[in-house]
Amino acid sequence: MCIRDRAAAAFARASGSELVLAIGGGSALDTAKLVAYLARSHEALDAIYGVGLAKGARLPLILVPTTAGTGSEVTPIAIVTTPTQEKKGVVAPRLLPDWAVLDPELTLGLPAAVTAATGIDAMVHAIEAYTSRHRKNPISDGLARQALGLLACHIRTACADGGDVEARSGMLLGSMLAGMAFANAPVAAVHALAYPVGALFHVPHGLSNALVLMGVLRFNLPEAQALYAELAPILDPDARDRPDAE
């Protein structure tokens, strides 16, 4: 959260704002979460970095995503870049919005490169939630599988034809479901490595995920092979007929 974002929280307090509405990508939605919280709680941002530290009140919050990737509209997480170019997060139930509005028409103008990068981010959310050892559960598993299916089905069409409303709808729903999945069974090494890559080299988050994804999958393979084998047919139906070792 940069200086102008802190100013937004101060403005919300000073103007007596009664609600925060954000329309935008993941960074805009994450900022809105913190503005809504800081405007009502009067806490310092530095005091709530981490997990479960934000326990105060916040303003009502409505989030409307314009990209299909972060799933921020349904997660209790806000990731920000500090003035020292570090990626830090605030994770707390207080950040969950009151309403999330999904309108695929708001994503129709998204360039193919951004569509691909944000879509990969959402797919990684689903993959990591499904294979996470931490808090993995049947509900997050179901959400992750459904999300991955929608994203795999629609991402190529959405990139090739940005005006395809059905594909955009599938991507937006898949992104939201993936967000719900990793809000319950969190992401792991792919995101842990992608954040510093993005912060240090200003690489878009989805692209930084893609850059480290295969390395992490190979590293995790000895322990997660069975889970990867369960996800593989969602991405490629022909994988059902292949030996697990492949």
FENRAMO-V550467 format. One record per residue. RES is the residue in three letters. SS is DSSP state (hx for helix, st for strand, lp for the rest). PHI is phi in radians with two decimals (* if undefined). Layout:
res=RES ss=SS phi=PHI
res=RES ss=SS phi=PHI
//
This chain:
res=MET ss=lp phi=*
res=CYS ss=lp phi=-1.49
res=ILE ss=hx phi=-1.04
res=ARG ss=hx phi=-1.16
res=ASP ss=hx phi=-1.29
res=ARG ss=hx phi=-1.08
res=ALA ss=hx phi=-1.13
res=ALA ss=hx phi=-1.11
res=ALA ss=hx phi=-1.14
res=ALA ss=hx phi=-1.13
res=PHE ss=hx phi=-1.10
res=ALA ss=hx phi=-1.06
res=ARG ss=hx phi=-1.18
res=ALA ss=hx phi=-1.16
res=SER ss=lp phi=-1.53
res=GLY ss=lp phi=1.21
res=SER ss=lp phi=-1.00
res=GLU ss=lp phi=-1.83
res=LEU ss=st phi=-2.84
res=VAL ss=st phi=-2.04
res=LEU ss=st phi=-2.10
res=ALA ss=st phi=-2.15
res=ILE ss=st phi=-2.17
res=GLY ss=st phi=2.90
res=GLY ss=lp phi=-1.41
res=GLY ss=hx phi=-1.04
res=SER ss=hx phi=-1.12
res=ALA ss=hx phi=-1.14
res=LEU ss=hx phi=-1.20
res=ASP ss=hx phi=-1.10
res=THR ss=hx phi=-1.07
res=ALA ss=hx phi=-1.06
res=LYS ss=hx phi=-1.03
res=LEU ss=hx phi=-1.26
res=VAL ss=hx phi=-1.08
res=ALA ss=hx phi=-1.07
res=TYR ss=hx phi=-1.30
res=LEU ss=hx phi=-1.18
res=ALA ss=hx phi=-1.15
res=ARG ss=hx phi=-1.76
res=SER ss=hx phi=-1.48
res=HIS ss=lp phi=1.09
res=GLU ss=lp phi=-1.53
res=ALA ss=lp phi=-1.48
res=LEU ss=hx phi=-1.02
res=ASP ss=hx phi=-1.05
res=ALA ss=hx phi=-1.44
res=ILE ss=lp phi=-2.04
res=TYR ss=lp phi=-1.07
res=GLY ss=st phi=2.15
res=VAL ss=st phi=-1.91
res=GLY ss=lp phi=1.30
res=LEU ss=lp phi=-1.60
res=ALA ss=lp phi=-1.52
res=LYS ss=lp phi=-2.13
res=GLY ss=lp phi=-1.45
res=ALA ss=lp phi=-1.48
res=ARG ss=lp phi=-2.53
res=LEU ss=lp phi=-1.29
res=PRO ss=st phi=-0.96
res=LEU ss=st phi=-2.40
res=ILE ss=st phi=-2.12
res=LEU ss=st phi=-2.11
res=VAL ss=st phi=-2.25
res=PRO ss=st phi=-1.31
res=THR ss=lp phi=-1.99
res=THR ss=lp phi=-2.27
res=ALA ss=lp phi=-1.92
res=GLY ss=lp phi=-2.84
res=THR ss=lp phi=-1.31
res=GLY ss=lp phi=1.18
res=SER ss=hx phi=-1.04
res=GLU ss=hx phi=-1.17
res=VAL ss=hx phi=-2.32
res=THR ss=lp phi=-2.04
res=PRO ss=lp phi=-1.61
res=ILE ss=st phi=-2.27
res=ALA ss=st phi=-2.29
res=ILE ss=st phi=-1.85
res=VAL ss=st phi=-2.31
res=THR ss=st phi=-1.76
res=THR ss=lp phi=-1.37
res=PRO ss=lp phi=-1.02
res=THR ss=lp phi=-1.63
res=GLN ss=lp phi=1.14
res=GLU ss=lp phi=-1.72
res=LYS ss=st phi=-1.66
res=LYS ss=st phi=-2.24
res=GLY ss=st phi=-2.25
res=VAL ss=st phi=-2.03
res=VAL ss=st phi=-2.17
res=ALA ss=lp phi=-2.90
res=PRO ss=hx phi=-0.97
res=ARG ss=hx phi=-1.04
res=LEU ss=hx phi=-1.48
res=LEU ss=lp phi=-1.11
res=PRO ss=lp phi=-1.24
res=ASP ss=lp phi=-1.40
res=TRP ss=st phi=-2.44
res=ALA ss=st phi=-2.13
res=VAL ss=st phi=-2.01
res=LEU ss=lp phi=-1.87
res=ASP ss=lp phi=-2.26
res=PRO ss=hx phi=-1.07
res=GLU ss=hx phi=-1.15
res=LEU ss=hx phi=-1.30
res=THR ss=hx phi=-1.83
res=LEU ss=lp phi=-1.14
res=GLY ss=lp phi=-1.56
res=LEU ss=lp phi=-1.20
res=PRO ss=lp phi=-1.05
res=ALA ss=hx phi=-1.02
res=ALA ss=hx phi=-1.12
res=VAL ss=hx phi=-1.25
res=THR ss=hx phi=-1.01
res=ALA ss=hx phi=-1.16
res=ALA ss=hx phi=-1.13
res=THR ss=hx phi=-1.21
res=GLY ss=hx phi=-1.12
res=ILE ss=hx phi=-1.11
res=ASP ss=hx phi=-0.98
res=ALA ss=hx phi=-1.12
res=MET ss=hx phi=-1.13
res=VAL ss=hx phi=-1.15
res=HIS ss=hx phi=-0.96
res=ALA ss=hx phi=-1.15
res=ILE ss=hx phi=-1.10
res=GLU ss=hx phi=-1.24
res=ALA ss=hx phi=-1.10
res=TYR ss=hx phi=-1.22
res=THR ss=hx phi=-1.79
res=SER ss=lp phi=-1.22
res=ARG ss=lp phi=-1.42
res=HIS ss=lp phi=-1.58
res=ARG ss=lp phi=1.17
res=LYS ss=lp phi=-1.00
res=ASN ss=lp phi=-2.67
res=PRO ss=hx phi=-1.05
res=ILE ss=hx phi=-1.23
res=SER ss=hx phi=-1.12
res=ASP ss=hx phi=-1.07
res=GLY ss=hx phi=-1.10
res=LEU ss=hx phi=-1.10
res=ALA ss=hx phi=-1.13
res=ARG ss=hx phi=-1.15
res=GLN ss=hx phi=-1.12
res=ALA ss=hx phi=-1.08
res=LEU ss=hx phi=-1.09
res=GLY ss=hx phi=-1.09
res=LEU ss=hx phi=-1.13
res=LEU ss=hx phi=-1.17
res=ALA ss=hx phi=-1.12
res=CYS ss=hx phi=-1.22
res=HIS ss=hx phi=-1.95
res=ILE ss=hx phi=-1.14
res=ARG ss=hx phi=-1.15
res=THR ss=hx phi=-1.13
res=ALA ss=hx phi=-1.10
res=CYS ss=hx phi=-1.29
res=ALA ss=hx phi=-1.35
res=ASP ss=lp phi=-2.36
res=GLY ss=lp phi=-1.13
res=GLY ss=lp phi=-1.66
res=ASP ss=lp phi=-1.35
res=VAL ss=hx phi=-1.15
res=GLU ss=hx phi=-1.09
res=ALA ss=hx phi=-1.14
res=ARG ss=hx phi=-1.10
res=SER ss=hx phi=-1.12
res=GLY ss=hx phi=-1.08
res=MET ss=hx phi=-1.14
res=LEU ss=hx phi=-1.17
res=LEU ss=hx phi=-1.18
res=GLY ss=hx phi=-1.07
res=SER ss=hx phi=-1.08
res=MET ss=hx phi=-1.12
res=LEU ss=hx phi=-1.12
res=ALA ss=hx phi=-1.14
res=GLY ss=hx phi=-1.09
res=MET ss=hx phi=-1.13
res=ALA ss=hx phi=-1.12
res=PHE ss=hx phi=-1.40
res=ALA ss=hx phi=-1.24
res=ASN ss=hx phi=-1.86
res=ALA ss=lp phi=-2.33
res=PRO ss=lp phi=-1.18
res=VAL ss=lp phi=-1.21
res=ALA ss=lp phi=-2.40
res=ALA ss=hx phi=-1.13
res=VAL ss=hx phi=-1.03
res=HIS ss=hx phi=-1.22
res=ALA ss=hx phi=-1.06
res=LEU ss=hx phi=-1.46
res=ALA ss=hx phi=-1.23
res=TYR ss=hx phi=-1.05
res=PRO ss=hx phi=-1.16
res=VAL ss=hx phi=-1.05
res=GLY ss=hx phi=-1.14
res=ALA ss=hx phi=-1.22
res=LEU ss=hx phi=-1.40
res=PHE ss=hx phi=-2.00
res=HIS ss=lp phi=0.98
res=VAL ss=lp phi=-1.55
res=PRO ss=lp phi=-0.94
res=HIS ss=hx phi=-1.02
res=GLY ss=hx phi=-1.09
res=LEU ss=hx phi=-1.17
res=SER ss=hx phi=-1.12
res=ASN ss=hx phi=-1.07
res=ALA ss=hx phi=-1.09
res=LEU ss=hx phi=-1.14
res=VAL ss=hx phi=-1.80
res=LEU ss=hx phi=-1.02
res=MET ss=hx phi=-1.12
res=GLY ss=hx phi=-1.08
res=VAL ss=hx phi=-1.21
res=LEU ss=hx phi=-1.05
res=ARG ss=hx phi=-1.14
res=PHE ss=hx phi=-1.11
res=ASN ss=hx phi=-1.42
res=LEU ss=hx phi=-0.93
res=PRO ss=hx phi=-1.01
res=GLU ss=hx phi=-1.68
res=ALA ss=hx phi=-2.01
res=GLN ss=hx phi=-1.00
res=ALA ss=hx phi=-1.11
res=LEU ss=hx phi=-1.24
res=TYR ss=hx phi=-1.10
res=ALA ss=hx phi=-1.13
res=GLU ss=hx phi=-1.23
res=LEU ss=hx phi=-1.45
res=ALA ss=hx phi=-0.95
res=PRO ss=hx phi=-1.14
res=ILE ss=hx phi=-1.16
res=LEU ss=hx phi=-1.46
res=ASP ss=lp phi=-2.54
res=PRO ss=hx phi=-0.96
res=ASP ss=hx phi=-1.16
res=ALA ss=hx phi=-1.15
res=ARG ss=hx phi=-1.07
res=ASP ss=hx phi=-1.68
res=ARG ss=lp phi=-1.77
res=PRO ss=lp phi=-1.07
res=ASP ss=lp phi=-0.98
res=ALA ss=lp phi=-1.13
res=GLU ss=lp phi=-1.47
//
